[in-house]
Amino acid sequence: MSLSCSWRTAQWHLPNPIQMEDLKDLPFLSFYRHRSCSTFRIIIDEFKSHGFEPNIICECIDIAMVISLISEGLGITILPKTSLDKFLINGIKIIKFANCNIQSKANIVWPKDRYLAKHAMNFLQLFKEETHILARETIHQSQNV
């Protein structure tokens, strides 16, 4: 998972790439602390691994809400880059991290003795191909840093 830090352009002047420590005192908009939302726990644990907890000012239930609040200048957040690609974002700056160690893997699960329709098999094949492409891109990007 490629993570990016997002905030309203005119609000803060942060380096690019950013260090986790640069976020220490900034107002942070997080995902809702629901037990099934592992994204929240993963991000908080990353902050803790850098020796601090974020200054959480708001917990949001979805990414659209986070983006909306950021566009109003209320704070910053950390989101997967793939999530940001789905939104038209004006006035929000997106930068990458230099020292963030969060990684995520996607998995597909189904009953092993169950028949899979042709559409499902095609989806699995596409998923495998895309996963391999993303893995190659990630390795290439990390070698160029």
Secondary structure, 3 states (H helix, E strand, C coil): CCEEEEEECCCCCCCCCECHHHHCCCEEEEECCCCCCHHHHHHHHHHHHCCCCCEEEEEECCHHHHHHHHHCCCCEEEEEHHHHCCCCCCCEEEEEECCCCCCCCCCCCCCCCCCCCHHHHHHHHHHHHHHHHHHHHHHHHHHCC
